[in-house]
């Protein structure tokens, strides 16, 4: 197999790894405080209902086909609707068919896979621990950083691993939003599909083998972290 073909196969793998890494980092920074807020006891019926509604919206990627999620994100980012229209009016380049657009779509699609284990871990924090923290530390940010985060570290690691592994294998969402631009939006799942369509099974086998190896590693890591989480 020629050097060109090998590099042509490795480029989509790199795009997938970069996409998964950036998506996981964004979820780590922004979805962790959201999971903490959702897990906190509600002060009133309205707040509780808002949390239930938000949890339902976050969970939609679990029940909807990826193409549906990708279609609506594509509409949201298109220059004639929603965020894309606002960007167009302010002379900002559109996000559709760009790597940045892929990141936005991947965050939305992987959000429930990160939120659920982190949310569950925050719920496991004894209420007495948080009550003592409320008495000793008046700052909400410091309570979150010094008490809640260390208590939920296993859930955060687990959510990061799951969302990273989930993003690596994305197909429908990234195809709808980013298409297949080499070096920009062509992830490994799309590259495999194109190689199969071209009857180039050797290249498809090699890229699939890379995903299988990565999948085995990720499953082993997730299983190991889950076992730690089950310890009393």
Secondary structure, DSSP 8 states (H G I E B T S, - for coil): --HHHHHHHHHHHHHHHHHHHHHHHHHHHHHHHHHHHHHS--SSHHHHHHHHHHHHHHGGGGTS-HHHHHHHHHHHHSTTSHHHHHHHHTT----TTSHHHHHHHHHHHHHHHHHHHHHHHHHTS-HHHHHHHHHH---HHHHIIIIIHHHTHHHHHHHHHHHHHHHHT--HHHHHHH---TTTT--HHHHHHHHHHTT-HHHHHHHHHHHHHHHHHHHHHHHHHHHHHT--
